[in-house]
């Protein structure tokens, strides 16, 4: 059903990584600038946009299952449109419309800014519009953005990837790495802070390769230090780095810049040197563990997480035991573990010695059990610590029933705590003492030690008070893309799209 004042309503469904989540914020900003309003929980939206992922084997099934469910909805909803974008759209192109002819628009990763115009053209011509560009037309961060959070924000510093990992299709879909100018990144951060944001996460397919397109090997560490100087910014995170590019100057910047959190997501993928070579991962076990040691020497309290693939083609029991060895040595706070998924178009899909499903499942179960044990042991070390928690919205599924609030510690651990007597808003800071640890969260059962109301909480409160019909979005103080009435111009919890 159309929104208030006859405006069309929209819903964006996001699959995949943080880059896709951020792209979806841009898609929302574009649509609202073009006159759409975000759909409410009741009724069918006038427009559904799927922002897809192509990394996992079930990505296709998930998309076509959702499209199948929408077919009868569209048949009874006059004027409803369906659009498919993201990595799977870039890969499958014309086949999406062949398999689901009720789709109106298919667009790729390089031309998300064209979505409003493509929707208008599809409505006028009454036929599907498929537009896939082979290279980036404009850096996505120049597009309007409707951010989901008033207090925390993603900030893209680069797009694309120059790596050639044999299991990953993302570089073929996102293109070669392109870096933003540091001044543009800092201008966006400053604009966000002016809006009330107090935490930013710097995003890149290979975030610490930043600078390769600028000719400065230390550009990333310099950017971390410069962002740490932005007045009012309290927390800086980044994801996902590649071990090959993780240099000592980055560790120093993390340790010496108070606003940079002592949290690191460092994808391992495999602990076996033989498998890493087959994956075309340009580091080996010793190099990876050496980085972990250096990080902990500089920041003993650092929480380190990772990505691991189980069952890569040719992986033997000895190879898998090498991965288990690294997990025991690194003592990750948590790990995002995946069973190898064959993706057509990647070199690994054509490799011999594909590991039988039952073998992969058995190894996966053993890895999960080991990491659960380590995660619980590491979390137990937090009991008795006093931590300042950034109160979050929607992090605790049982908060209403338990009269608790939830948020993130500086190292990004999830903490549930008792609701203080005084009002607390998402974006505010609450200091608590940790009393209990589970493998995936911490609990503070006693009364809050202090509550600090923040500009971010003020921003959240202002957003709640605004009418829902025409959210403005965050324009970032950057050049906008002109949007006439019908024309115009966006990117969990593992790492970036390909788990670099």
Backbone torsions as a table, in degrees:
resi	resn	phi	psi	omega
1	UNK	NA	144.8	-179.1
2	UNK	-68.0	152.6	-179.5
3	UNK	-75.1	-171.2	179.9
4	UNK	-60.6	152.4	177.6
5	UNK	60.6	24.0	177.2
6	UNK	76.3	6.5	179.4
7	UNK	-73.3	146.4	179.5
8	UNK	-76.1	142.6	179.7
9	UNK	-99.1	153.3	-178.3
10	UNK	-136.5	158.1	173.1
11	UNK	-140.2	130.7	176.9
12	UNK	-108.1	124.0	178.7
13	UNK	-106.4	121.4	-172.6
14	UNK	-109.9	129.0	171.8
15	UNK	-115.5	142.2	171.6
16	UNK	108.2	-147.5	-163.7
17	UNK	-91.7	-176.8	178.0
18	UNK	-59.8	-34.2	179.4
19	UNK	-61.3	-40.3	177.7
20	UNK	-69.1	-38.6	177.5
21	UNK	-59.4	-44.1	-179.7
22	UNK	-68.4	-38.7	175.3
23	UNK	-59.4	-38.8	-179.8
24	UNK	-65.9	-32.9	174.7
25	UNK	-63.3	-36.2	178.4
26	UNK	-71.2	-40.6	177.1
27	UNK	-59.4	-41.5	177.8
28	UNK	-63.3	-42.1	178.9
29	UNK	-62.6	-41.9	178.2
30	UNK	-61.7	-45.5	-177.4
31	UNK	-66.5	-39.3	-179.9
32	UNK	-70.4	-34.7	175.5
33	UNK	-66.0	-29.1	179.0
34	UNK	-85.4	1.5	173.7
35	UNK	107.1	2.2	176.7
36	UNK	-82.3	160.1	172.8
37	UNK	-124.5	149.3	-179.5
38	UNK	-66.1	133.2	-177.5
39	UNK	-70.0	145.6	174.5
40	UNK	-85.1	-177.7	-177.0
41	UNK	-72.1	-19.9	-177.4
42	UNK	-99.3	147.4	174.9
43	UNK	78.1	174.6	-179.6
44	UNK	-98.8	132.8	177.9
45	UNK	-69.0	156.9	176.4
46	UNK	-76.0	-21.7	-178.9
47	UNK	-140.9	131.5	172.5
48	UNK	-120.6	125.9	179.0
49	UNK	-114.9	124.7	175.0
50	UNK	-100.0	119.2	175.5
51	UNK	-101.7	105.2	-162.8
52	UNK	-98.3	164.1	176.1
53	UNK	-119.7	149.0	179.6
54	UNK	-120.6	11.7	-172.4
55	UNK	-77.9	-43.1	-174.8
56	UNK	-93.4	154.9	-177.0
57	UNK	-65.1	-31.3	-177.4
58	UNK	-87.2	7.0	-179.5
59	UNK	-60.4	-42.7	179.2
60	UNK	-62.2	-46.9	-178.5
61	UNK	-61.4	-39.9	180.0
62	UNK	-63.5	-45.2	-178.9
63	UNK	-64.2	-52.2	-174.8
64	UNK	-69.4	-27.4	172.9
65	UNK	-64.4	-44.2	178.9
66	UNK	-66.4	-41.3	179.0
67	UNK	-63.7	-38.9	178.2
68	UNK	-61.8	-38.9	178.8
69	UNK	-67.7	-28.2	-178.1
70	UNK	-83.1	-18.1	-176.6
71	UNK	-55.9	-50.6	178.9
72	UNK	-68.3	-29.4	177.7
73	UNK	-64.1	-44.7	-179.2
74	UNK	-66.0	-35.2	-177.6
75	UNK	-64.4	-26.8	179.7
76	UNK	-102.6	-2.3	-178.6
77	UNK	-112.9	97.1	-176.4
78	UNK	-61.7	129.5	176.7
79	UNK	85.5	-2.3	179.3
80	UNK	-65.3	142.6	177.5
81	UNK	-124.9	151.9	178.4
82	UNK	-128.9	130.7	178.6
83	UNK	-125.0	144.7	178.4
84	UNK	-126.4	123.2	178.1
85	UNK	-132.0	-171.2	177.5
86	UNK	90.0	-166.0	-170.9
87	UNK	-66.5	-39.8	-179.7
88	UNK	-67.2	-35.4	176.5
89	UNK	-65.6	-40.8	178.3
90	UNK	-61.7	-36.1	-177.0
91	UNK	-79.3	-47.2	-170.6
92	UNK	-89.3	-26.1	173.1
93	UNK	50.4	-119.4	-174.1
94	UNK	-62.1	-24.3	-175.9
95	UNK	-66.4	-23.9	179.0
96	UNK	-63.9	-46.7	-179.2
97	UNK	-69.0	-31.9	177.8
98	UNK	-66.9	-40.5	-179.1
99	UNK	-81.5	-27.3	-179.5
100	UNK	-136.1	77.9	-174.0
101	UNK	-64.9	-7.9	176.8
102	UNK	-84.2	-0.9	175.1
103	UNK	-75.6	137.0	-176.2
104	UNK	-93.8	-35.3	-174.6
105	UNK	-139.8	134.9	170.3
106	UNK	-124.4	124.1	-178.8
107	UNK	-135.4	156.6	-172.7
108	UNK	-100.4	-168.8	-177.5
109	UNK	-77.8	-16.4	-174.6
110	UNK	-98.7	-6.3	-174.7
111	UNK	-137.2	39.4	-178.7
112	UNK	-62.7	-24.6	179.8
113	UNK	-66.3	-14.5	-178.6
114	UNK	-86.4	-5.3	-171.4
115	UNK	-54.0	-51.3	-178.7
116	UNK	-56.9	-41.4	179.9
117	UNK	-67.4	-38.7	178.7
118	UNK	-65.2	-39.3	177.0
119	UNK	-62.5	-43.4	179.5
120	UNK	-63.8	-41.9	-179.1
121	UNK	-66.3	-39.6	178.7
122	UNK	-62.4	-38.4	179.8
123	UNK	-68.4	-39.7	-177.6
124	UNK	-72.8	-45.8	-175.8
125	UNK	-84.3	-13.1	179.6
126	UNK	56.9	39.7	173.2
127	UNK	-151.3	157.2	-175.7
128	UNK	-63.5	142.3	176.7
129	UNK	-110.8	121.1	178.2
130	UNK	-118.6	116.1	-179.8
131	UNK	-134.0	112.4	-179.9
132	UNK	-124.7	116.1	176.3
133	UNK	-94.3	152.4	-177.0
134	UNK	-92.5	-10.7	178.8
135	UNK	-145.6	159.4	-176.1
136	UNK	-66.0	130.3	-179.0
137	UNK	-85.7	-43.6	178.2
138	UNK	-149.7	146.0	-177.5
139	UNK	-63.9	129.0	-172.1
140	UNK	-57.2	-27.1	-176.1
141	UNK	-69.8	-7.4	174.5
142	UNK	-83.7	-4.4	-177.7
143	UNK	-87.2	155.9	176.3
144	UNK	-63.6	150.2	-174.1
145	UNK	-137.0	132.2	170.0
146	UNK	-107.9	101.4	-174.5
147	UNK	-83.1	139.3	-177.7
148	UNK	-70.7	-27.6	-175.3
149	UNK	-113.3	142.6	175.7
150	UNK	-87.6	-13.9	-171.3
151	UNK	-118.1	-18.4	-179.8
152	UNK	-134.9	146.0	-174.4
153	UNK	-145.5	147.0	168.8
154	UNK	-84.4	143.0	175.0
155	UNK	-134.6	112.8	179.0
156	UNK	-75.7	130.4	175.8
157	UNK	-108.5	-14.8	177.2
158	UNK	-158.5	160.3	171.7
159	UNK	-131.1	155.8	179.6
160	UNK	82.9	175.6	-175.5
161	UNK	-152.9	137.8	179.5
162	UNK	-97.2	0.9	-179.1
163	UNK	-80.0	164.6	-178.7
164	UNK	-129.6	42.6	179.7
165	UNK	-55.9	133.3	-171.6
166	UNK	-72.2	-15.5	-179.1
167	UNK	-95.4	-6.2	-166.6
168	UNK	-113.7	131.7	179.9
169	UNK	-99.3	-7.8	-172.2
170	UNK	-60.4	-44.2	179.4
171	UNK	-55.9	-34.2	178.8
172	UNK	-69.2	-23.7	-176.2
173	UNK	-99.1	-29.4	-178.4
174	UNK	-100.3	-14.9	177.3
175	UNK	87.9	-178.5	178.0
176	UNK	-69.4	157.1	-177.9
177	UNK	-64.5	134.7	172.4
178	UNK	-129.9	124.6	-176.9
179	UNK	-97.4	144.3	171.7
180	UNK	-81.5	153.9	174.8
181	UNK	-67.2	139.8	-179.3
182	UNK	-54.4	-39.4	-179.5
183	UNK	-62.1	-35.5	178.1
184	UNK	-68.5	-41.1	178.4
185	UNK	-61.9	-47.5	-177.9
186	UNK	-66.3	-34.9	177.9
187	UNK	-64.3	-39.0	178.0
188	UNK	-66.0	-44.0	179.4
189	UNK	-60.8	-44.9	-179.6
190	UNK	-62.6	-39.8	178.6
191	UNK	-65.3	-39.0	177.8
192	UNK	-64.8	-43.3	178.5
193	UNK	-62.1	-38.7	176.3
194	UNK	-60.9	-29.3	178.5
195	UNK	-80.1	-11.8	179.6
196	UNK	118.2	-6.7	179.8
197	UNK	-65.3	135.9	177.6
198	UNK	-121.0	-4.3	176.6
199	UNK	-135.0	132.3	174.4
200	UNK	-127.0	148.0	173.1
201	UNK	-118.4	118.0	179.2
202	UNK	-77.5	130.2	-173.7
203	UNK	-115.3	141.7	171.0
204	UNK	-165.2	150.6	175.8
205	UNK	-58.8	-35.7	175.5
206	UNK	-140.1	79.2	-161.4
207	UNK	-62.4	-34.3	-176.3
208	UNK	-88.0	4.0	168.6
209	UNK	-84.2	-0.5	178.7
210	UNK	-51.9	131.4	-177.4
211	UNK	112.1	-20.5	180.0
212	UNK	-64.4	-29.9	178.4
213	UNK	-84.8	-11.4	-177.4
214	UNK	-106.9	-8.8	-179.1
215	UNK	78.2	28.3	-179.5
216	UNK	-136.7	108.3	-176.1
217	UNK	-69.7	-18.7	179.9
218	UNK	-106.6	18.4	-176.3
219	UNK	-62.2	-36.0	-176.6
220	UNK	-68.8	-45.5	179.2
221	UNK	-64.2	-36.6	177.2
222	UNK	-64.7	-38.4	179.0
223	UNK	-65.9	-41.2	177.0
224	UNK	-58.9	-46.0	-178.7
225	UNK	-65.9	-41.1	-179.2
226	UNK	-66.4	-41.5	178.1
227	UNK	-63.7	-34.1	178.3
228	UNK	-66.1	-14.2	178.5
229	UNK	-90.6	-5.6	-179.7
230	UNK	-70.3	118.0	-176.4
231	UNK	-64.6	126.7	178.9
232	UNK	99.4	-14.7	177.4
233	UNK	-85.5	121.0	-173.0
234	UNK	-102.0	-29.0	-175.6
235	UNK	-137.3	131.0	176.8
236	UNK	-124.5	130.1	174.2
237	UNK	-128.0	170.9	175.3
238	UNK	-154.0	152.3	178.8
239	UNK	-162.3	145.6	-8.9
240	UNK	-111.8	136.8	176.9
241	UNK	-83.8	161.8	175.5
242	UNK	-110.8	132.9	-179.1
243	UNK	-54.5	-32.4	-179.3
244	UNK	-58.9	-37.5	-173.4
245	UNK	-100.5	5.6	-175.2
246	UNK	-85.0	103.2	-171.0
247	UNK	-107.1	165.7	-175.8
248	UNK	-62.4	-31.3	-179.8
249	UNK	-66.4	-28.3	176.2
250	UNK	-70.9	-42.3	177.4
251	UNK	-60.3	-43.1	179.3
252	UNK	-63.4	-41.8	179.4
253	UNK	-63.7	-39.7	177.7
254	UNK	-63.1	-44.5	-175.7
255	UNK	-72.3	-30.2	-171.8
256	UNK	-101.3	-5.0	-179.2
257	UNK	-108.7	106.6	-173.0
258	UNK	-54.2	-34.6	-176.5
259	UNK	-74.8	-18.9	179.2
260	UNK	-80.8	120.9	-175.7
261	UNK	-72.5	148.3	179.4
262	UNK	-83.5	64.8	-179.4
263	UNK	-138.5	136.5	-177.1
264	UNK	-141.2	126.3	171.2
265	UNK	-104.9	110.2	-174.3
266	UNK	-122.2	99.7	-177.8
267	UNK	-61.5	126.4	176.9
268	UNK	-92.2	-49.2	-177.1
269	UNK	72.0	-50.0	174.6
270	UNK	-155.5	150.1	175.8
271	UNK	-93.9	-4.5	-177.5
272	UNK	-89.9	125.4	177.1
273	UNK	-60.0	-37.4	-179.2
274	UNK	-65.7	-42.6	179.5
275	UNK	-71.1	-38.9	177.4
276	UNK	-59.4	-39.2	177.4
277	UNK	-64.4	-43.3	179.0
278	UNK	-65.0	-29.6	177.2
279	UNK	-78.5	-9.8	-171.5
280	UNK	60.4	41.6	172.8
281	UNK	-93.4	121.2	-168.7
282	UNK	-87.5	48.5	172.2
283	UNK	-154.4	167.6	178.4
284	UNK	-129.2	175.2	-173.5
285	UNK	-52.9	-46.5	-178.0
286	UNK	-60.8	-42.2	178.8
287	UNK	-61.1	-45.1	-178.6
288	UNK	-62.5	-51.1	-178.8
289	UNK	-65.3	-29.4	176.5
290	UNK	-64.4	-40.1	177.2
291	UNK	-63.4	-43.7	-179.9
292	UNK	-59.6	-43.3	179.7
293	UNK	-63.1	-44.6	-179.6
294	UNK	-62.9	-40.9	179.0
295	UNK	-61.8	-43.6	-177.3
296	UNK	-74.1	-29.0	174.4
297	UNK	-65.8	-39.4	-179.9
298	UNK	-80.3	-31.3	-177.0
299	UNK	-139.4	83.8	-176.1
300	UNK	-58.0	-24.1	-178.2
301	UNK	-91.4	7.3	-174.6
302	UNK	-63.6	135.6	173.0
303	UNK	-98.7	123.0	-174.9
304	UNK	-118.6	127.7	176.8
305	UNK	-119.3	172.8	-174.4
306	UNK	-155.7	172.7	169.8
307	UNK	-117.6	140.2	178.8
308	UNK	-138.0	135.1	174.9
309	UNK	-105.4	127.8	177.8
310	UNK	-105.2	134.1	173.3
311	UNK	86.9	26.8	174.8
312	UNK	-59.3	146.5	-177.2
313	UNK	-49.3	130.1	178.9
314	UNK	85.8	-2.9	-179.9
315	UNK	-64.1	124.0	177.6
316	UNK	-97.3	173.4	176.7
317	UNK	-61.6	-36.8	178.7
318	UNK	-65.7	-40.5	176.4
319	UNK	-60.5	-45.4	-178.8
320	UNK	-63.5	-38.3	178.3
321	UNK	-63.9	-31.1	175.1
322	UNK	-64.5	-38.9	175.2
323	UNK	-62.7	-44.8	178.6
324	UNK	-60.6	-36.8	178.2
325	UNK	-62.5	-45.4	180.0
326	UNK	-63.6	-39.8	179.1
327	UNK	-61.3	-42.2	178.7
328	UNK	-66.0	-40.0	-178.3
329	UNK	-72.6	-42.1	-174.5
330	UNK	-77.0	-29.1	-179.6
331	UNK	50.4	63.9	179.5
332	UNK	-65.3	143.1	173.5
333	UNK	-62.7	-40.7	172.0
334	UNK	-159.0	163.2	-178.6
335	UNK	-138.1	136.4	174.2
336	UNK	-95.1	107.3	-170.5
337	UNK	-107.5	138.9	-175.4
338	UNK	-133.4	139.5	168.8
339	UNK	-79.9	134.1	-176.9
340	UNK	-51.7	132.7	-178.3
341	UNK	-121.1	118.2	-179.0
342	UNK	-69.1	122.7	178.2
343	UNK	-115.8	116.4	177.5
344	UNK	-54.6	137.7	-179.3
345	UNK	98.5	-6.8	177.0
346	UNK	-105.4	147.8	179.0
347	UNK	-57.2	-35.7	-177.1
348	UNK	-63.9	-28.4	-178.6
349	UNK	-64.3	-23.7	-178.2
350	UNK	-99.3	1.2	-177.5
351	UNK	-72.9	148.5	175.1
352	UNK	-75.2	173.7	175.1
353	UNK	61.6	43.6	171.4
354	UNK	-62.2	132.0	-173.8
355	UNK	-77.9	132.6	-179.6
356	UNK	-57.0	145.1	-176.4
357	UNK	-56.1	-42.7	-177.1
358	UNK	-66.2	-32.9	177.5
359	UNK	-69.8	-43.9	178.0
360	UNK	-59.6	-44.7	-178.4
361	UNK	-62.2	-43.1	-179.3
362	UNK	-63.9	-42.5	178.5
363	UNK	-66.3	-42.0	178.9
364	UNK	-57.9	-45.1	-179.7
365	UNK	-62.5	-40.0	178.4
366	UNK	-65.3	-41.6	179.2
367	UNK	-64.5	-43.9	179.1
368	UNK	-59.3	-45.1	-179.0
369	UNK	-61.5	-42.8	179.3
370	UNK	-64.6	-46.9	-177.5
371	UNK	-67.1	-36.1	176.6
372	UNK	-59.9	-42.7	179.0
373	UNK	-62.1	-45.9	-179.4
374	UNK	-67.0	-43.8	179.8
375	UNK	-58.4	-41.8	-179.3
376	UNK	-66.8	-44.2	179.3
377	UNK	-61.8	-42.5	179.6
378	UNK	-67.2	-38.2	178.5
379	UNK	-67.9	-33.7	178.7
380	UNK	-61.6	-26.4	178.2
381	UNK	-67.6	-14.8	-179.8
382	UNK	-84.6	-15.1	-178.7
383	UNK	-62.5	131.2	-177.4
384	UNK	94.3	-12.9	178.9
385	UNK	-79.7	148.5	174.7
386	UNK	-100.0	122.5	-174.1
387	UNK	-128.8	144.6	173.5
388	UNK	-94.5	122.9	-173.3
389	UNK	-106.4	129.8	171.8
390	UNK	-83.5	111.9	-175.8
391	UNK	-65.2	129.9	-175.5
392	UNK	-114.5	163.3	178.5
393	UNK	-106.3	124.8	174.9
394	UNK	82.2	9.8	-179.3
395	UNK	-81.7	-30.1	-178.0
396	UNK	-107.1	109.6	-176.3
397	UNK	-68.6	-23.6	-177.5
398	UNK	-107.0	13.3	-174.2
399	UNK	-58.1	-41.6	-177.9
400	UNK	-64.5	-41.7	-178.5
401	UNK	-71.4	-34.8	-174.6
402	UNK	-95.6	-1.4	-175.4
403	UNK	54.5	43.9	177.2
404	UNK	-117.6	165.5	168.2
405	UNK	-117.6	166.4	-179.1
406	UNK	-137.2	156.6	177.6
407	UNK	-173.6	-171.6	-175.2
408	UNK	-114.8	135.1	173.0
409	UNK	-73.8	168.8	178.1
410	UNK	-54.0	-34.5	-179.1
411	UNK	-88.1	11.0	174.6
412	UNK	79.5	6.3	173.7
413	UNK	-66.7	142.9	178.3
414	UNK	-80.6	130.4	-178.4
415	UNK	-127.1	128.8	171.2
416	UNK	-102.4	138.4	-177.6
417	UNK	-147.6	157.5	-179.9
418	UNK	-63.4	141.9	-178.8
419	UNK	-68.7	122.0	179.3
420	UNK	-64.3	161.8	178.9
421	UNK	-66.5	-37.5	-179.4
422	UNK	-83.0	154.9	-178.3
423	UNK	-61.1	136.7	178.0
424	UNK	-131.0	133.7	-178.3
425	UNK	-113.5	153.6	169.6
426	UNK	-54.4	132.7	-175.8
427	UNK	103.4	-20.0	175.0
428	UNK	-78.3	165.1	179.5
429	UNK	-112.1	133.2	178.8
430	UNK	-126.0	127.7	178.7
431	UNK	-95.3	127.6	-175.3
432	UNK	-136.7	164.8	172.4
433	UNK	-108.7	128.0	-177.5
434	UNK	-74.4	128.6	-178.0
435	UNK	-116.0	-15.8	-176.1
436	UNK	-152.1	148.4	179.4
437	UNK	-130.4	136.2	170.1
438	UNK	-117.8	170.1	-177.6
439	UNK	-58.7	-30.5	-173.2
440	UNK	-121.3	5.4	176.2
441	UNK	-160.3	165.2	175.0
442	UNK	-116.3	157.9	-178.6
443	UNK	-131.5	133.8	173.9
444	UNK	-116.0	102.5	-172.3
445	UNK	-88.0	-18.0	-179.0
446	UNK	-83.5	178.7	178.8
447	UNK	-67.6	150.8	177.3
448	UNK	-61.2	139.4	179.7
449	UNK	-78.3	-32.7	177.3
450	UNK	-164.4	157.6	175.9
451	UNK	-126.3	128.8	178.0
452	UNK	-117.3	111.1	177.1
453	UNK	-75.1	138.4	-171.8
454	UNK	-125.3	167.7	173.6
455	UNK	-62.4	-30.9	178.7
456	UNK	-66.4	-40.9	175.3
457	UNK	-63.1	-39.4	175.7
458	UNK	-60.2	-42.1	-179.3
459	UNK	-64.4	-41.5	177.5
460	UNK	-61.5	-42.2	-179.0
461	UNK	-64.8	-40.7	178.0
462	UNK	-63.0	-40.5	-179.6
463	UNK	-63.8	-38.6	179.6
464	UNK	-65.2	-30.1	-176.3
465	UNK	-81.0	-16.4	-177.4
466	UNK	-75.2	146.5	174.0
467	UNK	-62.4	143.2	-174.7
468	UNK	-77.9	-13.6	-170.1
469	UNK	-66.9	-38.0	-175.2
470	UNK	-135.7	71.4	176.0
471	UNK	-61.3	140.2	-171.7
472	UNK	-85.1	-27.1	-174.0
473	UNK	79.0	168.5	179.1
474	UNK	-106.2	115.4	-173.0
475	UNK	-89.8	-4.9	168.1
476	UNK	68.0	1.2	-179.6
477	UNK	68.7	17.6	-178.9
478	UNK	-108.1	164.4	179.4
479	UNK	-56.5	131.3	-179.5
480	UNK	-95.2	164.7	177.0
481	UNK	-97.3	125.7	-177.0
482	UNK	-57.3	139.9	-177.0
483	UNK	-136.5	85.4	172.8
484	UNK	-61.5	175.0	-171.7
485	UNK	-51.4	-39.8	-176.3
486	UNK	-119.5	4.4	179.6
487	UNK	-120.5	164.2	166.6
488	UNK	-83.7	NA	NA
489	UNK	NA	NA	NA
490	UNK	NA	-89.3	-164.1
491	UNK	120.0	NA	NA
492	UNK	NA	NA	NA
493	UNK	NA	94.3	173.8
494	UNK	-120.5	-113.8	-178.4
495	UNK	-119.4	-145.7	175.4
496	UNK	-73.1	-175.2	-169.3
497	UNK	-50.8	-46.2	-175.5
498	UNK	-98.4	10.8	-179.1
499	UNK	59.3	43.4	-176.9
500	UNK	-54.5	NA	NA
